[in-house]
Amino acid sequence: MSIKLAETAGFCMGVRRAVDMVLELAQHKGRKTIYTYGPLIHNPQTVELLKGRGIIPVAHLEEIPPGEAGFTIIIRAHGISPQERRSLKEKGLKIIDATCPKVGRVQAIIKKHAVQDFTILIIGDAQHPEVNGLLGYAYGKGLVINHPADVPHLPALDKVCVVAQTTQSVDEYQHIVDEIRKRYPDAVIFDTICDSTEKRQTEVKSLAEEMDAMIIVGGKNSANTQRLAALSELQGAPTFYVETANDLVAEKLKTFKKIGVSAGASTPNWIIDRVVDNVTTQQTEHAPKIKYLFKLWIWMVRTDLYSAVGAGCLAVASMFLQRLEIQPLYVLITALYVYAMHTLNRFINRQTGSIIGSFREDSYRRHEKTYIRTAVLSLIIALGAGFFSGPVPFLFLLIMSTLGILYNTKLLPAGWRFRSVKDLPGSKNVSMAFAWAAIAAVLPPLAEELTLTAATGVSFAFIFGIVFIRSALSDILDIQSDKLIGRETIPVLIGKTHTQNLLHLASLMLLLLLVAAFPLGWTTSASFFLIPPVIYIWICFQVCDRKPGLIGVVMEGILETAYIIAGLSTWIWFLISRGTWA
Ligand code: SF4
């Protein structure tokens, strides 16, 4: 089975702009609630995520509780009528206008022609909020038509101006316009269908002709997604219209060899990813040779076991760098600590949506108790192992575990801007890198010799750097997937381009450190063998930049493989040098 994802699938410019505006507002709103006039976009999953950030949709102003005078209300991408805008102003509300500029252009055309006494014919769905808003600009001289058969029923008109809802079906629009031209030869016609809609529909038509079946992803309340599904069916392709991956029925897809996937303008990439992920997983069922290996790898990435193995590999690399005998106990402690912290923090942080939308969501929801129990048990075993290593490593591990748990915990009372460490901008990437580096690089020499050397510093810097780069790259991918991540991440704090520059600089500094560390006598020559994971990270930069269409869990696994390469590479160094610590 092969899957082809439409290039035009996902957020259009107007929706992305509206979501970005709202997220920017959410970051600075403090404890205030922000309201949107109707759901911000026609995607229930994104609306739910936004609710978690205090962005509440209201259909009527009466829904807003009393005592919220002066609150902010956001006009969504569809826009509203001038009459509605006036009543919002009269209520003294602070209005943030996220109306898509392309919708704004249609409103301006209608307004201009309405004052010149034209009758405005709007081709679109009378129930759609965009059409409702457009109608308001016609000041009582607007009529909505939805079908060629409506045209003969129109009254005799002198001056006619025609516009279309921006997400109207191109073919349907053309049929209606043909009828209008016959009836009103002097009509002034504006093709106001958005180019993003046109491209999306054209691609769906050609994909539907090429593929055996089509999956159209998007909210059931999204008119443009409904049109895509209808278009695909019109081409004769069996079409599955799904809101999320959970709506897919594996049995029904089995018989198709080539499946095309497209999505509406308000469908975030993470939902599309999960649909593709789901179909890809079914694909491996029919490829027995790679089936078990690939599934095992995906399962390990999904459950954070791959991270834990990676952390163990970094502990091995660190011990080799520091001329320490490899102690499996420290490798185990590092792996268990990392596993426990990642899992527990995800559950503590779930209210703010750290799990929702991620490829881990299904698994975490279905096996919540198992995850929590396994994470707590891992932490207890790690602490127990630390206890048997001596009082200093135990104390160190206890402090690190407490700090790890406190990361998401609200420490200050409500009203404070930064109530937990997590609230500090950029804290996630820095604290994660610090915790990994502290356990993998500092714990072994503390336990063995109670001293820290220059080699400890180099190990710490290497692990901090590589974990920081991986974590920030993963956040960049999340942004590309339209996940609603927050200011605790570097890319949201300083922007994608600055983050990429920072990561390039960090990897260059890592490279210089690794090249200089052995000649300067700081570490063993294992430092040279840590250059491959840094080069691998550079390859990951390129892969992430090109957005290769790989599903989230695969990209995460590819990034985490940098740790495994570090462990394997230094192990090869050990086999070559045979303990001479050359
Ligand atoms: S479909 Fe086009 S007009 Fe409508 S919100 Fe998106 S970019 Fe704007």
Boltz pocket constraint, residues with backbone or C-beta under 6 A from the ligand:
constraints:
  - pocket:
      binder: B
      contacts: [[A, 12], [A, 13], [A, 14], [A, 15], [A, 77], [A, 78], [A, 100], [A, 101], [A, 102], [A, 103], [A, 166], [A, 167], [A, 194], [A, 195], [A, 196], [A, 197], [A, 265]]
      max_distance: 6.0
